[in-house]
Amino acid sequence: MNLPAFADLLASRGLRLLPGSHAVPVELLVQLPDATIARFTARGTTLQLQHYPAEALTTITIAAECGCGDHHPQTGPARVTLSRYAVATDERVIDGELQFGWTSYEAGLLSLADAAGYFFQLLDESMPAVSERQLVGVA
């Protein structure tokens, strides 16, 4: 599975894969239906999903190679990322050492297809189920 295919899978569930995501090692920025951001990482022996408010996203501009402005523009492309001041509102973790006996960096070796199952598992755990939501009538 590549990132465009994963983006289509997310879109079918009402989610949006954001720029700044990459498949190796797996790091995903996903916009949820309520506009909050979920960040999933697979590093070391840990699989981690963190939730951030929508305003945690920021754009950084990559400086041009030389920055002189003569033969290159002074500014390069913009990249979407989480602000360095962003604070997670929720966090879910799978400890691969405890659950799978991983010893060093096995999470970082996961392919996007393998990590996707863990992403959806953690996302489901962190999102309230429809049956748990309380419906309020409006007049």
N, C-alpha and C positions, 0 to 999 in steps of 0.2 A: 504494500500500500504506500502511495506517495501522498504528499500534502494536498494536492488538488482533490484526490479521491477522498481523503479524510475530511476535507472541507465540505464536499458534497454530502458525506455521511452526517456531519454535524448539521448542515442546512436542513436535512430531512427531519431533524429533531428540533428545529427552531433555534439552533445555535449558530454562531458565526466565528470562524477561525480568523484571527487577527494577524496582520503582518507582524513579523518579529518571531513567529513560530518557526521551529525547525525540527527535522526528523532525526538527526544524529548529532549528539545525543538528544533524546526526545525532550523538547521544551515547547509547551503549547500555551498560547494566550487565546482564550475563548470568551467571546461576549455572550452572556446568558440572556434569555428573553427579558429579564428585568433591567437590562443594560449594565449589570455588574460584570466584573471580570473574574474569570477562573484561570489560574496559572497552574499548570501541571508540569512537574519535572521528574525525570528519572535519572538520579545521580547516585553514585556509590552503591549502597545497598538499600536506598530509600526511594520510594515512590511517594510523591507529595502533591496534594491539591490544596491550593490556597484561594480564598475568595477575597476580592478587593472591590471597593466602591468604584463606580464608573469614572469618577474624577481622578482616580489613581493613574490613569493613562496619561502619558506625555509624549511629545515628539522631540527628538533630538536631531540636529542637523550635523551630518558628517562633514568635517572639513575637507576641502579639496586637497589633492596630493601636495601641491606646493603652496597654494593659498595666495599666490602673487597677484592673481587677477588678470595677468597679461594673456596667457594662453589657456588658462583654466578658470572657470568661475571661482569666486572666492568661497562660495558655499557649495556643498555637495548635496546628495540626496537626504531626505528626511526619513527617519526611522521611528516607528511606534514602539514604545517600551513602557514599563512601569516606572513611575517616578521613584527616585531613591528614597523619598520620604513616605512612600505608600506603606500603609499598615494593613496587614491582613485582618479581615473581620471573622474569618473561619479558616480552619486548617484540618485536613485529614491526611493521615500518613499510613502507609503500609511499610512495615519494617521487614525488609527482605531477609535480613539475618535471622530474625526470629521465626518468620513464617516459612521460608524456603531454604534456609541454611546457606544463604549467600555469604561470602566471606570478604569480598573486596569491592568490585565495581560492576557487578552483574547487571544492576539496574541500568547503567549507562550503555550496556551492550544490547538492550532490548530494541527490537525494530519497532517502527511506528505501529505496525499491525499487532504486535504482541503487547505493546504498551496501551493500545486503545482500550482493551478490555479492562485494564486496571483504572484507566481514566474514567470510563463510564461507571465502574463499580464505586469509585470514590465520589463521583458526581452524584450518583443516586443516593449514597449515604448522606451527603451534605444537603441535598434538596429535600424539602418536606414532600411526602407523598400526597397525591391528590386527596386521598381519604383522610389525611391528617389536617388538611386545610379546613378552616372554619368559614362557611359561606354566610354572608350577611345579606339579608334582604334589603332592597331599596324600594322606596315608595315612588 
